[in-house]
Amino acid sequence: MPDDKSQKKISTSFYEKELNKLQIELVKLQEWIKRKGLKVVVIFEGRDAAGKGGTIKRITQVLNPRICRVVALGTPTEREKNQWYFQRYVPHLPAAGEMVLFDRSWYNRAGVEKVMGFCTTDEYWEFLRSCPNFERMLIRSGIILIKYWFSVSEEEQEKRFRARMADPTKRWKLSPMDLKSRELYVEYSRAKDEMFSYTDTKISPWFMVDADNKKRARLNCVAHLLSMIPYEDLTPEPIDLPPRKDNKGYVRPPLEEITYVPEVY
């Protein structure tokens, strides 16, 4: 449960220091996943502007994209709309030695599709009945499944929407769907509550992230993720670089024959 501490600001210096420590541990976790052939799926869900993308960015910026990759699917094609619902997501599941971060996932059906009317009532209820079984099947196959819900207050969401409108580098984040979600805040709350009642199971629980404070939310989420997978430090010993070979006989082409990027700065 969030408390008064979650509302207090943390200094940038403290945040950067702690994030650096956590990112070093993420690299150790990555090596453990690779060495042990683990298959890890981390789901990031929550309201628009809740900070999912920022947290994912802090996780991936120090990791090998061949081991840790992000899946953020767009609008389904006509063919995908006629598939078994989960079929669209299955090809993106990890192989041994991989971690996949879903920036939104199959839970679209219980959230945006339900609220916006993009699925039928029958499709919605079939999802709620099938989802726990689907996740149980993934876990039984050896996949480590971790689910995060980023919770943001109506006031904070409004503040972030307005900040995006004022920042040319973030304006692309405001889609018509985001603006519609702003109008339907309560409807999304009801949809989330109903989704949790069916899919917050003992074998595959939801973990709520209080995201009104972005920096604190990122640190808390990464620290929790690290706690969910027991790992050991497999950092190799420092390597002494051998001396470079003497490149006798090599003549570099004339510099004036090479096209350089203009020195603008």
C-alpha positions as CSV (number, residue, x, y, z in Angstrom):
1,M,0.0,0.0,0.0
2,P,1.3,3.5,-0.8
3,D,2.1,5.7,2.2
4,D,3.3,9.2,2.9
5,K,6.8,8.3,1.8
6,S,5.6,7.6,-1.7
7,Q,4.5,11.2,-2.1
8,K,7.8,12.7,-1.1
9,K,10.2,13.8,-3.8
10,I,13.7,12.2,-4.0
11,S,16.7,14.1,-5.2
12,T,18.1,13.6,-8.6
13,S,21.5,12.7,-7.2
14,F,20.0,10.0,-5.0
15,Y,17.9,8.7,-7.8
16,E,20.8,8.5,-10.3
17,K,23.1,6.8,-7.7
18,E,20.5,4.2,-6.8
19,L,19.5,3.6,-10.4
20,N,23.2,3.0,-11.3
21,K,23.4,0.3,-8.5
22,L,20.2,-1.4,-9.8
23,Q,21.4,-1.3,-13.4
24,I,24.6,-3.1,-12.4
25,E,22.5,-5.8,-10.8
26,L,20.4,-6.0,-13.9
27,V,23.5,-6.8,-15.9
28,K,24.3,-9.6,-13.4
29,L,20.7,-10.8,-13.8
30,Q,21.1,-10.8,-17.6
31,E,24.2,-13.0,-17.4
32,W,22.4,-15.4,-15.0
33,I,19.4,-15.6,-17.4
34,K,21.7,-16.3,-20.3
35,R,23.9,-18.9,-18.5
36,K,21.0,-20.8,-16.9
37,G,18.8,-20.7,-20.0
38,L,15.9,-19.0,-18.2
39,K,12.8,-17.7,-20.0
40,V,11.5,-14.5,-18.5
41,V,8.4,-12.5,-19.4
42,V,7.7,-9.2,-17.7
43,I,4.4,-7.5,-18.4
44,F,4.0,-3.7,-18.0
45,E,0.4,-2.5,-17.9
46,G,-1.3,0.6,-16.5
47,R,-3.0,3.8,-17.4
48,D,-1.7,6.1,-20.2
49,A,1.1,8.3,-18.9
50,A,1.7,6.1,-15.9
51,G,5.4,5.7,-16.6
52,K,5.6,2.2,-18.0
53,G,7.8,3.3,-20.9
54,G,10.2,5.2,-18.7
55,T,10.7,2.2,-16.5
56,I,11.3,-0.1,-19.4
57,K,13.8,2.3,-20.8
58,R,15.8,2.3,-17.6
59,I,15.9,-1.5,-17.6
60,T,16.9,-2.0,-21.2
61,Q,19.5,0.8,-21.6
62,V,22.3,-1.2,-20.0
63,L,21.3,-4.6,-21.3
64,N,22.1,-6.6,-24.4
65,P,19.2,-6.3,-26.8
66,R,19.8,-9.9,-28.0
67,I,19.0,-11.1,-24.5
68,C,16.5,-8.5,-23.3
69,R,14.0,-7.2,-25.8
70,V,10.9,-5.1,-25.7
71,V,7.6,-6.1,-27.4
72,A,5.2,-3.2,-28.1
73,L,2.7,-4.4,-30.6
74,G,0.6,-2.0,-32.7
75,T,-3.0,-2.3,-33.9
76,P,-3.8,-5.9,-34.9
77,T,-4.1,-6.7,-38.6
78,E,-7.3,-8.1,-40.1
79,R,-5.7,-11.5,-40.1
80,E,-4.7,-11.2,-36.4
81,K,-8.2,-10.1,-35.5
82,N,-9.5,-13.5,-36.8
83,Q,-6.9,-15.6,-35.0
84,W,-7.1,-17.2,-31.6
85,Y,-6.6,-14.1,-29.4
86,F,-3.4,-15.2,-27.7
87,Q,-1.8,-16.3,-31.0
88,R,-0.6,-12.8,-31.8
89,Y,1.6,-12.8,-28.6
90,V,3.0,-16.3,-28.7
91,P,5.7,-15.7,-31.3
92,H,7.2,-13.0,-29.1
93,L,7.6,-15.3,-26.1
94,P,11.3,-15.9,-25.0
95,A,13.5,-18.8,-25.9
96,A,16.0,-20.1,-23.3
97,G,18.3,-17.4,-22.2
98,E,16.0,-14.5,-23.0
99,M,13.9,-11.9,-21.2
100,V,11.0,-10.2,-22.9
101,L,9.4,-7.0,-21.7
102,F,5.8,-6.5,-22.9
103,D,4.9,-2.8,-23.1
104,R,1.2,-3.7,-22.9
105,S,0.3,-7.2,-23.6
106,W,-2.7,-9.6,-24.0
107,Y,-4.3,-7.6,-21.3
108,N,-5.3,-5.0,-24.0
109,R,-8.5,-7.0,-24.3
110,A,-9.5,-6.4,-20.6
111,G,-8.5,-2.8,-20.8
112,V,-8.6,-0.6,-23.9
113,E,-10.6,-3.1,-26.0
114,K,-13.3,-3.5,-23.3
115,V,-13.6,0.2,-22.5
116,M,-13.4,1.4,-26.1
117,G,-15.7,-1.3,-27.5
118,F,-13.1,-2.9,-29.7
119,C,-14.2,-6.4,-28.7
120,T,-17.5,-8.0,-28.2
121,T,-18.9,-8.9,-24.8
122,D,-18.5,-12.6,-25.6
123,E,-14.8,-12.0,-26.6
124,Y,-14.2,-10.1,-23.4
125,W,-15.6,-12.7,-21.1
126,E,-13.9,-15.5,-23.0
127,F,-10.6,-13.7,-22.4
128,L,-11.2,-13.4,-18.6
129,R,-12.0,-17.1,-18.5
130,S,-9.1,-18.2,-20.7
131,C,-6.3,-15.9,-19.5
132,P,-5.5,-17.6,-16.1
133,N,-5.3,-20.9,-18.0
134,F,-3.1,-19.5,-20.7
135,E,-0.7,-18.0,-18.0
136,R,-0.7,-21.2,-16.1
137,M,0.3,-23.0,-19.3
138,L,3.2,-20.6,-19.8
139,I,4.4,-21.0,-16.2
140,R,4.2,-24.8,-16.4
141,S,6.3,-24.7,-19.6
142,G,9.1,-23.1,-17.6
143,I,8.4,-19.4,-18.3
144,I,8.9,-17.0,-15.4
145,L,6.0,-14.6,-15.6
146,I,6.0,-11.2,-13.7
147,K,3.1,-8.7,-14.1
148,Y,3.2,-5.0,-13.1
149,W,0.4,-2.6,-13.0
150,F,1.4,1.1,-12.9
151,S,-1.2,3.1,-11.0
152,V,-1.4,6.9,-11.4
153,S,-3.9,9.3,-9.9
154,E,-6.3,11.3,-12.1
155,E,-4.5,14.5,-11.1
156,E,-1.1,13.3,-11.9
157,Q,-2.2,11.8,-15.2
158,E,-3.7,15.2,-16.2
159,K,-0.4,16.9,-15.2
160,R,1.6,14.6,-17.5
161,F,-0.8,14.9,-20.4
162,R,-0.4,18.7,-20.2
163,A,3.4,18.4,-20.0
164,R,3.4,16.3,-23.1
165,M,1.3,18.9,-25.0
166,A,3.9,21.5,-24.1
167,D,7.0,19.5,-25.1
168,P,7.6,19.0,-28.8
169,T,9.7,15.9,-28.2
170,K,6.9,14.2,-26.3
171,R,3.8,15.4,-28.2
172,W,3.8,12.2,-30.3
173,K,3.0,10.3,-27.1
174,L,-0.5,11.9,-27.0
175,S,-2.7,9.9,-29.3
176,P,-6.4,10.2,-29.8
177,M,-6.7,7.0,-27.7
178,D,-4.9,8.8,-24.9
179,L,-7.2,11.7,-25.0
180,K,-10.2,9.4,-25.0
181,S,-8.8,7.5,-22.0
182,R,-8.7,10.8,-20.2
183,E,-12.4,11.1,-20.5
184,L,-13.0,7.6,-19.4
185,Y,-10.9,7.5,-16.2
186,V,-13.6,5.8,-14.1
187,E,-14.5,3.3,-16.8
188,Y,-10.8,2.2,-17.0
189,S,-10.8,1.9,-13.2
190,R,-13.8,-0.4,-13.3
191,A,-12.2,-2.5,-16.1
192,K,-9.0,-2.8,-14.1
193,D,-10.8,-3.9,-11.0
194,E,-12.7,-6.6,-12.9
195,M,-9.6,-7.8,-14.7
196,F,-7.8,-8.1,-11.3
197,S,-10.6,-10.2,-9.9
198,Y,-10.1,-12.8,-12.6
199,T,-6.4,-12.7,-13.3
200,D,-4.7,-11.8,-10.0
201,T,-4.1,-15.4,-9.1
202,K,-1.7,-17.1,-6.7
203,I,0.3,-18.6,-9.5
204,S,0.4,-15.4,-11.5
205,P,-0.2,-12.4,-9.3
206,W,-0.3,-8.7,-10.2
207,F,2.2,-6.3,-8.6
208,M,0.9,-2.8,-8.2
209,V,3.4,0.1,-8.7
210,D,2.5,3.4,-7.2
211,A,3.6,5.6,-10.1
212,D,2.6,9.1,-9.1
213,N,6.3,9.7,-8.4
214,K,8.2,8.6,-11.5
215,K,11.7,8.3,-10.0
216,R,10.5,6.3,-7.0
217,A,8.3,4.1,-9.2
218,R,11.3,3.2,-11.4
219,L,13.5,2.3,-8.5
220,N,10.8,0.3,-6.7
221,C,9.9,-1.6,-9.9
222,V,13.5,-2.5,-10.9
223,A,14.4,-3.5,-7.3
224,H,11.3,-5.7,-7.1
225,L,12.1,-7.3,-10.5
226,L,15.6,-8.2,-9.2
227,S,14.1,-9.7,-6.1
228,M,11.8,-12.0,-8.2
229,I,14.6,-14.0,-9.8
230,P,17.3,-15.5,-7.6
231,Y,20.6,-14.9,-9.3
232,E,24.3,-15.0,-8.7
233,D,27.1,-12.7,-9.8
234,L,28.7,-14.2,-12.9
235,T,30.8,-11.1,-13.8
236,P,34.0,-12.4,-15.4
237,E,37.4,-11.4,-14.0
238,P,39.0,-8.3,-15.5
239,I,40.9,-9.0,-18.7
240,D,44.4,-7.7,-19.4
241,L,44.4,-6.3,-23.0
242,P,47.4,-7.7,-25.0
243,P,49.6,-5.2,-26.8
244,R,48.4,-4.2,-30.3
245,K,50.2,-5.6,-33.3
246,D,52.6,-3.4,-35.2
247,N,50.8,-2.5,-38.5
248,K,53.9,-2.2,-40.6
249,G,53.3,-1.7,-44.3
250,Y,49.7,-0.3,-43.9
251,V,49.2,3.0,-45.6
252,R,46.0,4.9,-44.9
253,P,44.1,6.3,-47.9
254,P,44.3,10.1,-48.3
255,L,41.9,11.8,-45.9
256,E,40.7,14.2,-48.6
257,E,39.2,11.3,-50.5
258,I,36.8,10.4,-47.6
259,T,33.4,12.0,-47.2
260,Y,33.0,13.1,-43.6
261,V,29.9,14.3,-41.7
262,P,30.0,18.1,-41.6
263,E,31.4,19.7,-38.4
264,V,28.3,21.6,-37.4
265,Y,29.1,21.7,-33.7
